Amino acid sequence: MKTLKSTLSILAAVLLVAACGPKEKTVETSDAKAVASAENATTLAINTENSVITWIGSKPAGKHNGTIKLTEGQIGLSNNEIVSGNFTIDISSLKNLDMAGSKGATDLETHLMSSEFFDEATYPEATFELTGVTPYMAENLEADKEEFETEFTPATLSEVMVENPTHFISGNLTMRGTTKNITFPASVSINNGVVKAIANFNIDRTEWNLTYGDEASAVDKAKDKFLYNTVNVGFELEAGTKASL
């Protein structure tokens, strides 16, 4: 009888999970698009020392956060507007911060760079290539994604996005050999030839074949044994504070 009750409980949970699955994306994602042209633009080198990418990954039992470094990049300006840009991400520079200095951090970093996640040995770099920049309009913001509720449910786009965004940025993000175009809100400033851009948004990691422990199994969800597909990504970029390329 106890076994039957347990089975029925899991079945009920599975049905609940299936009924409450995500209905909306967190950022607009599509196939790769044509890269913005840098013709006749003033090219500024991204200051990699003053730029950083952040990440947060979540599971029902907790979450982890960290950083990844840029190796190079550039932004093209024309009439004081961004018209092109790209940067390269060094996957081997991935660091965990919430457990920094511990064996747990080292183990997590090693796992994230393994073939079960980024497969750093095969794909040592990720890239972002700008495809468009448009003024921010709140009515064009993607709806928040509905997440499976646990103690550590990922924050929604509206909760993590920067305050007072000025633009929507679109670009081709390539990770693990897969390229997808994403669009997200950002705060961009251009003063005296210096460009600063800040953004914080969510992506669905499975779009780039990062499927380890994903949410596909309703049974695993019922047992809280999964990793959220939603990953928070943030960046702070600065260009024009060192020699142009």
MARZA-364499 format. One record per residue (C-alpha): residue number from 1; x, y, z. Coordinates in steps of 0.5 Angstrom, whole numbers. Each point is the difference from the previous one (the first is absolute). Example, Ala and Ser with C-alpha at 12.3 -4.5 7.8 and 13.67 -1.06 7.14 Angstrom:
% MARZA-364499
+-----+-------+-------+-------+
|   i |    xx |    yy |    zz |
+-----+-------+-------+-------+
|   1 |    25 |    -9 |    16 |
|   2 |     2 |     7 |    -2 |
+-----+-------+-------+-------+
This chain:
% MARZA-364499
+-----+-------+-------+-------+
|   i |    xx |    yy |    zz |
+-----+-------+-------+-------+
|   1 |     0 |     0 |     0 |
|   2 |     6 |     5 |     2 |
|   3 |     3 |    -2 |    -7 |
|   4 |    -7 |     2 |    -4 |
|   5 |    -1 |     6 |     4 |
|   6 |     8 |     2 |    -2 |
|   7 |    -1 |    -1 |    -7 |
|   8 |    -7 |     4 |     0 |
|   9 |     4 |     6 |     3 |
|  10 |     5 |     0 |    -5 |
|  11 |    -5 |    -1 |    -6 |
|  12 |    -4 |     6 |     3 |
|  13 |     6 |     4 |     1 |
|  14 |     2 |    -2 |    -8 |
|  15 |    -7 |     2 |    -2 |
|  16 |     1 |     7 |     4 |
|  17 |     7 |     1 |    -3 |
|  18 |    -3 |    -1 |    -7 |
|  19 |    -6 |     5 |     1 |
|  20 |     5 |     5 |     3 |
|  21 |     6 |     0 |    -5 |
|  22 |     3 |     6 |    -3 |
|  23 |    -5 |     4 |    -5 |
|  24 |     5 |     6 |    -2 |
|  25 |     7 |     1 |    -2 |
|  26 |     4 |     5 |     5 |
|  27 |     4 |     3 |    -6 |
|  28 |    -2 |     0 |    -7 |
|  29 |     4 |    -6 |    -4 |
|  30 |     1 |    -1 |    -7 |
|  31 |     4 |    -3 |    -5 |
|  32 |     7 |     3 |    -2 |
|  33 |    -1 |     7 |    -4 |
|  34 |     4 |     4 |    -4 |
|  35 |     6 |     4 |     4 |
|  36 |     0 |     7 |     0 |
|  37 |     5 |     4 |    -5 |
|  38 |     6 |     4 |     3 |
|  39 |     1 |     3 |    -6 |
|  40 |     1 |     8 |     1 |
|  41 |     0 |    -1 |     7 |
|  42 |     5 |     2 |     5 |
|  43 |     2 |    -6 |     4 |
|  44 |     2 |     0 |     7 |
|  45 |     3 |    -6 |     4 |
|  46 |    -4 |    -3 |     6 |
|  47 |     4 |     1 |     6 |
|  48 |     0 |    -7 |     2 |
|  49 |     3 |     2 |     7 |
|  50 |    -6 |     4 |     2 |
|  51 |    -5 |    -5 |    -3 |
|  52 |    -3 |    -6 |     2 |
|  53 |    -5 |    -5 |    -1 |
|  54 |    -4 |    -3 |     6 |
|  55 |    -4 |    -6 |     1 |
|  56 |    -5 |    -3 |     5 |
|  57 |    -3 |    -8 |    -1 |
|  58 |    -5 |    -3 |     5 |
|  59 |    -3 |    -6 |     2 |
|  60 |    -5 |    -2 |     5 |
|  61 |     5 |    -1 |     6 |
|  62 |     4 |     7 |    -2 |
|  63 |     3 |     4 |    -5 |
|  64 |     7 |     2 |    -2 |
|  65 |     3 |     6 |    -3 |
|  66 |     7 |     2 |    -3 |
|  67 |     3 |     4 |    -6 |
|  68 |     3 |    -1 |    -7 |
|  69 |     6 |     4 |    -3 |
|  70 |     0 |     3 |    -7 |
|  71 |     6 |    -1 |    -4 |
|  72 |    -1 |     6 |    -5 |
|  73 |    -5 |     4 |    -3 |
|  74 |    -2 |     6 |    -4 |
|  75 |    -6 |     5 |    -1 |
|  76 |    -1 |     4 |    -6 |
|  77 |    -3 |     7 |     1 |
|  78 |    -3 |     5 |    -6 |
|  79 |    -3 |     6 |     2 |
|  80 |     0 |    -1 |     7 |
|  81 |    -4 |    -6 |    -1 |
|  82 |     2 |    -8 |     1 |
|  83 |     0 |    -3 |    -7 |
|  84 |     4 |    -6 |     1 |
|  85 |     4 |    -4 |     5 |
|  86 |     2 |    -7 |     3 |
|  87 |     4 |    -3 |     5 |
|  88 |     3 |    -7 |     2 |
|  89 |    -1 |    -4 |     6 |
|  90 |     6 |    -4 |     3 |
|  91 |    -4 |    -6 |     3 |
|  92 |     6 |    -3 |     4 |
|  93 |     0 |     7 |     4 |
|  94 |    -7 |    -2 |     3 |
|  95 |     0 |     1 |     8 |
|  96 |    -5 |    -2 |     5 |
|  97 |     0 |     6 |     5 |
|  98 |    -5 |    -3 |     6 |
|  99 |     5 |    -6 |     2 |
| 100 |     6 |     4 |    -2 |
| 101 |     6 |    -3 |     2 |
| 102 |    -3 |    -7 |     2 |
| 103 |     0 |    -7 |    -3 |
| 104 |    -7 |     1 |    -1 |
| 105 |     2 |     6 |    -5 |
| 106 |     5 |    -4 |    -3 |
| 107 |    -4 |    -6 |    -1 |
| 108 |    -6 |     4 |    -3 |
| 109 |     5 |     4 |    -5 |
| 110 |     3 |    -7 |    -2 |
| 111 |    -7 |    -2 |    -2 |
| 112 |    -3 |     6 |    -3 |
| 113 |     6 |    -1 |    -5 |
| 114 |    -1 |    -7 |    -1 |
| 115 |    -4 |    -3 |    -6 |
| 116 |    -6 |     0 |     4 |
| 117 |     0 |     7 |     0 |
| 118 |     4 |     5 |    -4 |
| 119 |     5 |    -5 |    -3 |
| 120 |     6 |     5 |     1 |
| 121 |     5 |    -5 |    -4 |
| 122 |    -4 |     0 |    -6 |
| 123 |    -3 |     7 |     0 |
| 124 |     5 |     4 |     4 |
| 125 |    -4 |     7 |    -2 |
| 126 |    -7 |     3 |     0 |
| 127 |    -1 |     6 |    -4 |
| 128 |    -5 |     5 |    -1 |
| 129 |    -1 |     4 |    -7 |
| 130 |    -5 |     6 |     0 |
| 131 |    -6 |     0 |    -5 |
| 132 |    -4 |     6 |     2 |
| 133 |    -1 |     6 |     6 |
| 134 |    -7 |     3 |     0 |
| 135 |    -3 |     5 |     5 |
| 136 |    -3 |    -3 |     6 |
| 137 |    -7 |    -1 |     0 |
| 138 |    -4 |    -3 |     6 |
| 139 |    -5 |    -3 |    -4 |
| 140 |     5 |    -4 |    -4 |
| 141 |     3 |    -4 |     6 |
| 142 |    -1 |    -7 |     0 |
| 143 |    -5 |    -3 |     6 |
| 144 |     3 |    -3 |     6 |
| 145 |     1 |    -8 |    -1 |
| 146 |    -5 |    -4 |     5 |
| 147 |     5 |    -4 |     4 |
| 148 |    -1 |    -6 |     4 |
| 149 |     0 |     2 |     7 |
| 150 |     5 |    -2 |     6 |
| 151 |     4 |     4 |     5 |
| 152 |     5 |     2 |    -5 |
| 153 |    -4 |     2 |    -6 |
| 154 |     4 |     4 |    -5 |
| 155 |    -2 |     7 |     0 |
| 156 |    -4 |     3 |    -6 |
| 157 |     2 |     4 |    -5 |
| 158 |    -4 |     6 |     3 |
| 159 |     4 |    -1 |     6 |
| 160 |     7 |     0 |    -2 |
| 161 |     0 |     5 |    -6 |
| 162 |     4 |     6 |     1 |
| 163 |    -4 |     6 |     2 |
| 164 |    -2 |     5 |    -5 |
| 165 |     2 |    -3 |    -6 |
| 166 |     2 |     4 |    -6 |
| 167 |     0 |    -5 |    -6 |
| 168 |    -1 |    -7 |    -2 |
| 169 |     6 |    -4 |    -2 |
| 170 |     0 |    -6 |    -5 |
| 171 |     5 |    -4 |    -2 |
| 172 |     3 |    -7 |    -2 |
| 173 |     2 |    -4 |     6 |
| 174 |     4 |    -6 |    -2 |
| 175 |     2 |    -5 |     6 |
| 176 |     2 |    -8 |    -1 |
| 177 |    -1 |     1 |    -7 |
| 178 |    -7 |     3 |    -1 |
| 179 |    -2 |     7 |    -2 |
| 180 |    -6 |     3 |     2 |
| 181 |    -3 |     7 |     0 |
| 182 |    -2 |     3 |     6 |
| 183 |    -3 |     7 |     2 |
| 184 |     0 |     3 |     7 |
| 185 |     0 |     7 |     3 |
| 186 |     6 |     4 |     2 |
| 187 |     2 |     7 |     3 |
| 188 |     5 |     3 |    -5 |
| 189 |     4 |     6 |     1 |
| 190 |     5 |     4 |    -5 |
| 191 |     4 |     6 |     2 |
| 192 |     6 |     3 |    -2 |
| 193 |     1 |    -7 |    -5 |
| 194 |     0 |    -4 |     6 |
| 195 |    -6 |    -6 |     0 |
| 196 |    -3 |    -3 |     6 |
| 197 |    -5 |    -5 |    -1 |
| 198 |    -4 |    -4 |     6 |
| 199 |    -5 |    -6 |    -1 |
| 200 |    -3 |    -5 |     5 |
| 201 |    -4 |    -6 |    -3 |
| 202 |    -2 |    -7 |    -1 |
| 203 |     1 |    -5 |    -5 |
| 204 |    -2 |    -7 |    -1 |
| 205 |     7 |    -4 |     0 |
| 206 |    -4 |    -6 |    -4 |
| 207 |     0 |     4 |    -6 |
| 208 |     8 |    -1 |     0 |
| 209 |     0 |    -7 |     1 |
| 210 |     1 |     1 |     8 |
| 211 |    -5 |    -6 |     2 |
| 212 |     4 |    -3 |     6 |
| 213 |    -6 |    -1 |     5 |
| 214 |    -5 |     4 |    -4 |
| 215 |    -7 |     1 |     2 |
| 216 |    -3 |    -5 |    -5 |
| 217 |    -1 |    -6 |     4 |
| 218 |    -7 |     2 |     4 |
| 219 |     2 |    -6 |     5 |
| 220 |     6 |     3 |     2 |
| 221 |    -3 |     7 |     1 |
| 222 |    -5 |    -4 |     5 |
| 223 |     6 |    -2 |     4 |
| 224 |     4 |     7 |    -1 |
| 225 |     5 |    -4 |    -3 |
| 226 |     2 |     5 |    -6 |
| 227 |     4 |     6 |    -2 |
| 228 |    -4 |     6 |    -2 |
| 229 |     0 |     2 |    -8 |
| 230 |     0 |     7 |     2 |
| 231 |     7 |     3 |     1 |
| 232 |     1 |     7 |     2 |
| 233 |     5 |     4 |    -5 |
| 234 |     3 |     7 |     2 |
| 235 |     5 |     4 |    -3 |
| 236 |     4 |     7 |     1 |
| 237 |     4 |     2 |    -6 |
| 238 |     4 |     6 |    -1 |
| 239 |     3 |     2 |    -7 |
| 240 |     5 |     6 |    -2 |
| 241 |     4 |     1 |     6 |
| 242 |     6 |    -3 |    -3 |
| 243 |     3 |     0 |    -7 |
| 244 |    -5 |    -1 |    -6 |
| 245 |     1 |    -6 |    -4 |
+-----+-------+-------+-------+
